[in-house]
Structure formats: C-alpha cells, structure tokens
Amino acid sequence: MSTKIEKTDAEWRGELTDDEFAVTRKKGTERAFTGRYWNNHDAGVYRCVCCGTTLFRSGEKFDSGTGWPSFYAPAAEENVSTETDTTLGMKRVEVMCSKCDAHLGHVFEDGPAPTGLRYCINSASLRFKPEE
C-alpha cells in the first residue's frame, strides 16, 4: 500500500456527493435496500469511492438479506483496516479503506464459508467497475 491519502473535509466535499461524504467521511450509514449496489449481481470489482483502491470483488459478494452489499472477504486484506466501534451503545467492528480511512461499513461473524465473515458495506462508499 502506498502513502496514505489525507484531505480536508472541504476537499472531500468537493469530490464526493453529499451521501458519499456523509458515509465515508462522517461514518454514516445509508438506509437498507436503498444503495446502488445492494442488489448488483454483475461481475467486477468494488473500489473505494474516495481513492479508487480495490476493496471487494463480485466473486466474494453474497446476498445476506440485510439490504447492504455483503462480502465474505476483501479483495486484499491489506486494502481494508478495522477498529472497534462502540457508537450506538453496541460493540461492532468498523471497516475502513486502508489508504484513505474512508468508513465503509462493519464486519460481523455471521457470514458464509469459507471465512464466516460478513462485510456489510455501504454502497455510497463504493464504485463498481464491471469486468471487461
């Protein structure tokens, strides 16, 4: 992974939509079943909306029934980072882009084999690039 990307809120606001900014820079969450990728079944890769880092692949995407894009593994472990999130009175594990620290969503231990993980990711944090 190359150097971290750091920008001011003003710089991010100039590059992102209001929803993308609220989710990625302010740790927001889009409503279930409203994001552009929760029901996407096309082959390709999901990149960080902020910096373009490849985060997830369609081959690891599954229908969790939650209304958010869900993956059982990242495209590359080094492209995502995690930390404990105790907001909203619960303990969860936040998932972020390792390159720009964009908030992506949370990871839970109720996913399918082979990892048993469910990366529950906001569509607003992603850009989908279809397979060529």
Contacts in CASP RR format, 6 or more apart in sequence:
PFRMAT RR
TARGET T0000
AUTHOR 0000-0000-0000
METHOD contacts of the structure
MODEL  1
MSTKIEKTDAEWRGELTDDEFAVTRKKGTERAFTGRYWNNHDAGVYRCVC
CGTTLFRSGEKFDSGTGWPSFYAPAAEENVSTETDTTLGMKRVEVMCSKC
DAHLGHVFEDGPAPTGLRYCINSASLRFKPEE
1 78 0 8 1.000
1 79 0 8 1.000
1 98 0 8 1.000
1 99 0 8 1.000
2 99 0 8 1.000
4 99 0 8 1.000
4 100 0 8 1.000
4 101 0 8 1.000
5 50 0 8 1.000
5 51 0 8 1.000
5 99 0 8 1.000
5 100 0 8 1.000
6 100 0 8 1.000
7 15 0 8 1.000
7 100 0 8 1.000
9 21 0 8 1.000
9 25 0 8 1.000
12 21 0 8 1.000
12 24 0 8 1.000
12 25 0 8 1.000
12 50 0 8 1.000
13 21 0 8 1.000
15 50 0 8 1.000
16 24 0 8 1.000
16 25 0 8 1.000
16 49 0 8 1.000
16 50 0 8 1.000
17 124 0 8 1.000
19 30 0 8 1.000
19 124 0 8 1.000
20 49 0 8 1.000
20 50 0 8 1.000
20 124 0 8 1.000
20 125 0 8 1.000
22 28 0 8 1.000
22 124 0 8 1.000
23 29 0 8 1.000
23 30 0 8 1.000
23 103 0 8 1.000
23 122 0 8 1.000
23 124 0 8 1.000
23 125 0 8 1.000
24 49 0 8 1.000
24 50 0 8 1.000
24 102 0 8 1.000
24 103 0 8 1.000
24 104 0 8 1.000
24 122 0 8 1.000
24 124 0 8 1.000
24 125 0 8 1.000
25 50 0 8 1.000
25 102 0 8 1.000
25 103 0 8 1.000
26 103 0 8 1.000
27 87 0 8 1.000
27 94 0 8 1.000
27 103 0 8 1.000
28 103 0 8 1.000
28 122 0 8 1.000
29 105 0 8 1.000
29 122 0 8 1.000
30 68 0 8 1.000
30 122 0 8 1.000
30 123 0 8 1.000
30 124 0 8 1.000
32 38 0 8 1.000
32 66 0 8 1.000
32 67 0 8 1.000
32 68 0 8 1.000
33 67 0 8 1.000
35 68 0 8 1.000
35 122 0 8 1.000
35 123 0 8 1.000
35 124 0 8 1.000
36 123 0 8 1.000
36 128 0 8 1.000
37 46 0 8 1.000
37 69 0 8 1.000
37 123 0 8 1.000
37 126 0 8 1.000
37 128 0 8 1.000
38 67 0 8 1.000
38 68 0 8 1.000
38 69 0 8 1.000
38 123 0 8 1.000
39 67 0 8 1.000
40 58 0 8 1.000
40 61 0 8 1.000
40 69 0 8 1.000
40 128 0 8 1.000
41 58 0 8 1.000
42 58 0 8 1.000
42 128 0 8 1.000
42 130 0 8 1.000
42 131 0 8 1.000
43 58 0 8 1.000
43 59 0 8 1.000
43 130 0 8 1.000
43 131 0 8 1.000
44 57 0 8 1.000
44 58 0 8 1.000
44 128 0 8 1.000
44 129 0 8 1.000
44 130 0 8 1.000
44 131 0 8 1.000
45 54 0 8 1.000
45 55 0 8 1.000
45 56 0 8 1.000
45 57 0 8 1.000
45 58 0 8 1.000
45 75 0 8 1.000
45 128 0 8 1.000
45 129 0 8 1.000
45 131 0 8 1.000
46 54 0 8 1.000
46 55 0 8 1.000
46 56 0 8 1.000
46 57 0 8 1.000
46 58 0 8 1.000
46 61 0 8 1.000
46 69 0 8 1.000
46 71 0 8 1.000
46 75 0 8 1.000
46 121 0 8 1.000
46 126 0 8 1.000
46 127 0 8 1.000
46 128 0 8 1.000
46 129 0 8 1.000
47 53 0 8 1.000
47 54 0 8 1.000
47 55 0 8 1.000
47 126 0 8 1.000
47 127 0 8 1.000
47 128 0 8 1.000
47 129 0 8 1.000
48 55 0 8 1.000
48 97 0 8 1.000
48 99 0 8 1.000
48 100 0 8 1.000
48 102 0 8 1.000
48 104 0 8 1.000
48 125 0 8 1.000
48 126 0 8 1.000
48 127 0 8 1.000
49 102 0 8 1.000
49 124 0 8 1.000
49 125 0 8 1.000
49 126 0 8 1.000
49 127 0 8 1.000
50 97 0 8 1.000
50 100 0 8 1.000
50 102 0 8 1.000
50 125 0 8 1.000
51 97 0 8 1.000
51 99 0 8 1.000
51 100 0 8 1.000
51 102 0 8 1.000
52 99 0 8 1.000
52 127 0 8 1.000
53 79 0 8 1.000
53 97 0 8 1.000
53 98 0 8 1.000
53 99 0 8 1.000
53 100 0 8 1.000
54 75 0 8 1.000
54 76 0 8 1.000
54 79 0 8 1.000
55 74 0 8 1.000
55 75 0 8 1.000
55 79 0 8 1.000
55 80 0 8 1.000
55 97 0 8 1.000
55 104 0 8 1.000
55 121 0 8 1.000
55 126 0 8 1.000
56 69 0 8 1.000
56 71 0 8 1.000
56 74 0 8 1.000
56 75 0 8 1.000
56 119 0 8 1.000
56 121 0 8 1.000
56 126 0 8 1.000
57 71 0 8 1.000
57 75 0 8 1.000
58 131 0 8 1.000
60 71 0 8 1.000
60 72 0 8 1.000
60 73 0 8 1.000
60 74 0 8 1.000
60 75 0 8 1.000
61 69 0 8 1.000
61 70 0 8 1.000
61 71 0 8 1.000
62 70 0 8 1.000
62 71 0 8 1.000
62 72 0 8 1.000
62 111 0 8 1.000
62 112 0 8 1.000
63 70 0 8 1.000
64 70 0 8 1.000
64 111 0 8 1.000
64 118 0 8 1.000
64 120 0 8 1.000
66 118 0 8 1.000
66 120 0 8 1.000
68 105 0 8 1.000
68 120 0 8 1.000
68 121 0 8 1.000
68 122 0 8 1.000
68 123 0 8 1.000
69 120 0 8 1.000
69 121 0 8 1.000
69 122 0 8 1.000
69 123 0 8 1.000
69 126 0 8 1.000
70 111 0 8 1.000
70 118 0 8 1.000
70 119 0 8 1.000
70 120 0 8 1.000
70 121 0 8 1.000
71 118 0 8 1.000
71 119 0 8 1.000
71 121 0 8 1.000
72 111 0 8 1.000
72 112 0 8 1.000
72 113 0 8 1.000
72 114 0 8 1.000
72 115 0 8 1.000
72 116 0 8 1.000
72 117 0 8 1.000
72 118 0 8 1.000
72 119 0 8 1.000
73 115 0 8 1.000
73 117 0 8 1.000
73 119 0 8 1.000
74 80 0 8 1.000
74 119 0 8 1.000
78 98 0 8 1.000
79 97 0 8 1.000
79 98 0 8 1.000
79 99 0 8 1.000
80 95 0 8 1.000
80 96 0 8 1.000
80 97 0 8 1.000
80 98 0 8 1.000
80 104 0 8 1.000
80 119 0 8 1.000
81 95 0 8 1.000
81 96 0 8 1.000
81 97 0 8 1.000
81 98 0 8 1.000
81 101 0 8 1.000
82 93 0 8 1.000
82 94 0 8 1.000
82 95 0 8 1.000
82 96 0 8 1.000
82 107 0 8 1.000
83 93 0 8 1.000
83 94 0 8 1.000
83 96 0 8 1.000
84 91 0 8 1.000
84 92 0 8 1.000
84 93 0 8 1.000
84 94 0 8 1.000
85 91 0 8 1.000
85 92 0 8 1.000
85 93 0 8 1.000
85 94 0 8 1.000
85 106 0 8 1.000
86 92 0 8 1.000
92 106 0 8 1.000
92 108 0 8 1.000
93 106 0 8 1.000
93 107 0 8 1.000
93 108 0 8 1.000
94 103 0 8 1.000
94 105 0 8 1.000
94 106 0 8 1.000
95 103 0 8 1.000
95 104 0 8 1.000
95 105 0 8 1.000
95 106 0 8 1.000
95 107 0 8 1.000
95 119 0 8 1.000
95 121 0 8 1.000
96 102 0 8 1.000
96 103 0 8 1.000
96 104 0 8 1.000
97 104 0 8 1.000
97 125 0 8 1.000
102 125 0 8 1.000
103 122 0 8 1.000
103 125 0 8 1.000
104 119 0 8 1.000
104 121 0 8 1.000
104 122 0 8 1.000
104 125 0 8 1.000
104 126 0 8 1.000
105 119 0 8 1.000
105 120 0 8 1.000
105 121 0 8 1.000
105 122 0 8 1.000
105 125 0 8 1.000
106 119 0 8 1.000
106 120 0 8 1.000
107 117 0 8 1.000
107 118 0 8 1.000
107 119 0 8 1.000
107 120 0 8 1.000
108 117 0 8 1.000
108 118 0 8 1.000
108 120 0 8 1.000
109 116 0 8 1.000
109 117 0 8 1.000
109 118 0 8 1.000
110 116 0 8 1.000
110 118 0 8 1.000
111 117 0 8 1.000
111 118 0 8 1.000
112 118 0 8 1.000
END
